[in-house]
Amino acid sequence: MKNTTSDETNSRVIRMAWEDRTSFEEIYKSTGLSEAEVIKLMRKSLKPSSFRMWRKRVSGRITKHAEKFRQTRKELKSIPQKHIYIQDADY
C-alpha cells in the first residue's frame, strides 16, 4: 500500500515539476521535497532525453522560483508602458 502512495506522490511531483507556473517553493510546500530532491526524482523517473529537455526548460524559467518571479514582475511594472502605433503601410 505504501508503494501506491509513493507512486502517486511521485506522479504528482512530476506533473507539478513539468508545469510552467508551479514553482519549486510550491512543490516544497505541498510535498516537502526540495528543489534538489525534485531534480533527483525527475532524473530517476524520466528517460535521459526527457530529463535533459525538462532541465533545459526549467533552467530558463523565472516562474520556477517564486522570489525571482515576484522580483521580475515588480521590475516590469516599474517600466512605463508606451503605446506603439503601427504606421499605415501600403499592403
Steps between C-alpha positions, in 0.01 A plus 500: 500500500784738577647458148168609351503818705864558414430443129205737515710762677781461248255535211357814660846651550599422141178658372559812711866521391399497131250782552637842414318691773576267791809622684740278692386680815140390437616143442689515830195634686273225372741204507798593716746432216774756441609610155796261509272211598259583218792501255614159631148362467469632146840357405402159642147495355543643150683372197837674458382703200183607683701601806738711288203668329339574837824640647554723199144623526507557877839670512373784286177561690471763769158361590662192653639722778234704676731780623661555158153508346376763748811713447468488122131592519588805713766606249257466210235703679747784559572539126276766348275351238513680168240466235642380174314608194540313176529740214290441195689307241415420144390140500 
